[in-house]
Amino acid sequence: MERAYGDHTHRILGELGIADGAKVVDIGCGTGSITKWLASAVGAAGRVVAVDRSAEQLTLLSEDIDRDSIGNVTVTQADAMQIELARGEFDLAHCRLLISHTAEPVAVVREMAALVKPGGLVVSFEIDINGLTSFPRTEIYDRFRQLSRNSGQAMGLDFEIGTKLPAVFRSAGLAAPDMEFIEPVYLRGAEKRFWEYTARESKLPVQTGLMPEETFSELMHELETVANSELYAVAQPRLVACWARKAANPGPMTEQQ
Ligand SMILES: C[S@@+](CC[C@H](N)C(=O)[O-])C[C@H]1O[C@@H](n2cnc3c(N)ncnc32)[C@H](O)[C@@H]1O
């Protein structure tokens, strides 16, 4: 994932401008690949609070923080919809690939908006499965894209949420969000197979009962054949960045601002 999306995420966060000494909250931080980048961006005078509901992920991140002597990160175990941190204290609230894992996107972004100061920045990076395809187009990638979308739906998740982020931000009370599409396309390398590897690991189509194990294995084999051919490039799910600043003097929030 980091190889497919990492550089793009860092570039956009860098362009948005993270000041030395800034206070940042990274929600759904996982093992903290972005947390650690943010920690370095805010410098020793800054602070990053890393939030995740998974104790296992936070333990791995804590081990890294200790090993690398990163002094400006603290970890907090919490659900993204109810984070017990002081409201209106942060310069930036960030999440990547969190909202596609939750059933209530607006509630998550509303929580992020509550955590930042007036004028503070809310930034989210989320996938849109419709970006997944091969060039030239193949029937197997059309099938894989459809199957991925349906597996997400079967879990109550929306793998097209990326392109809907401006609407989510507005519903959460953040006016005038901006967005950028990241379309990673690869001819070779592990990045070319990022989404295939994710599917192999999660086996979501099998777990959700959409496909028997044997058919799933055949599908994975066909995807591998495309990936191994340099006659085909593969586009991973697009990553959509969306950001907005909280109003300096926020008025009452409405559902469809
Ligand atoms: C795909 S990982 C992304 C990790 C990291 N943001 C990144 O981009 O590398 C999703 C993370 O969100 C966390 N997560 C999912 N739902 C959550 C929730 N409701 N509240 C807090 N964390 C959540 C998971 O535990 C997992 O660590």
Ligand as a Chemical Component Dictionary entry (heavy atoms), coordinates in Angstrom:
data_LIG
# 
_chem_comp.id                   LIG 
_chem_comp.type                 NON-POLYMER 
_chem_comp.pdbx_formal_charge   0 
_chem_comp.three_letter_code    LIG 
# 
loop_
_chem_comp_atom.comp_id 
_chem_comp_atom.atom_id 
_chem_comp_atom.alt_atom_id 
_chem_comp_atom.type_symbol 
_chem_comp_atom.charge 
_chem_comp_atom.model_Cartn_x 
_chem_comp_atom.model_Cartn_y 
_chem_comp_atom.model_Cartn_z 
_chem_comp_atom.pdbx_ordinal 
LIG C1  C1  C 0  -6.392  0.285  5.988  1  
LIG S1  S1  S 1  -5.839  0.726  7.572  2  
LIG C2  C2  C 0  -5.124  2.316  7.237  3  
LIG C3  C3  C 0  -3.993  2.650  8.147  4  
LIG C4  C4  C 0  -3.309  4.007  7.906  5  
LIG N1  N1  N 0  -4.241  5.104  8.003  6  
LIG C5  C5  C 0  -2.625  4.038  6.552  7  
LIG O1  O1  O 0  -3.163  4.643  5.611  8  
LIG O2  O2  O -1 -1.544  3.441  6.418  9  
LIG C6  C6  C 0  -7.352  1.163  8.413  10 
LIG C7  C7  C 0  -7.156  1.398  9.898  11 
LIG O3  O3  O 0  -8.340  1.989  10.422 12 
LIG C8  C8  C 0  -8.634  1.401  11.667 13 
LIG N2  N2  N 0  -10.078 1.560  11.896 14 
LIG C9  C9  C 0  -11.082 1.034  11.179 15 
LIG N3  N3  N 0  -12.264 1.436  11.665 16 
LIG C10 C10 C 0  -11.991 2.252  12.724 17 
LIG C11 C11 C 0  -12.790 2.982  13.640 18 
LIG N4  N4  N 0  -14.126 2.965  13.569 19 
LIG N5  N5  N 0  -12.189 3.727  14.585 20 
LIG C12 C12 C 0  -10.818 3.754  14.667 21 
LIG N6  N6  N 0  -10.012 3.070  13.829 22 
LIG C13 C13 C 0  -10.584 2.332  12.866 23 
LIG C14 C14 C 0  -8.183  -0.044 11.541 24 
LIG O4  O4  O 0  -7.938  -0.624 12.812 25 
LIG C15 C15 C 0  -6.919  0.110  10.700 26 
LIG O5  O5  O 0  -5.781  0.265  11.512 27 
# 
loop_
_chem_comp_bond.comp_id 
_chem_comp_bond.atom_id_1 
_chem_comp_bond.atom_id_2 
_chem_comp_bond.value_order 
_chem_comp_bond.pdbx_ordinal 
LIG C1  S1  SING 1  
LIG S1  C2  SING 2  
LIG S1  C6  SING 3  
LIG C2  C3  SING 4  
LIG C3  C4  SING 5  
LIG C4  N1  SING 6  
LIG C4  C5  SING 7  
LIG C5  O1  DOUB 8  
LIG C5  O2  SING 9  
LIG C6  C7  SING 10 
LIG C7  O3  SING 11 
LIG C7  C15 SING 12 
LIG O3  C8  SING 13 
LIG C8  N2  SING 14 
LIG C8  C14 SING 15 
LIG N2  C9  SING 16 
LIG N2  C13 SING 17 
LIG C9  N3  DOUB 18 
LIG N3  C10 SING 19 
LIG C10 C11 SING 20 
LIG C10 C13 DOUB 21 
LIG C11 N4  SING 22 
LIG C11 N5  DOUB 23 
LIG N5  C12 SING 24 
LIG C12 N6  DOUB 25 
LIG N6  C13 SING 26 
LIG C14 O4  SING 27 
LIG C14 C15 SING 28 
LIG C15 O5  SING 29 
# 
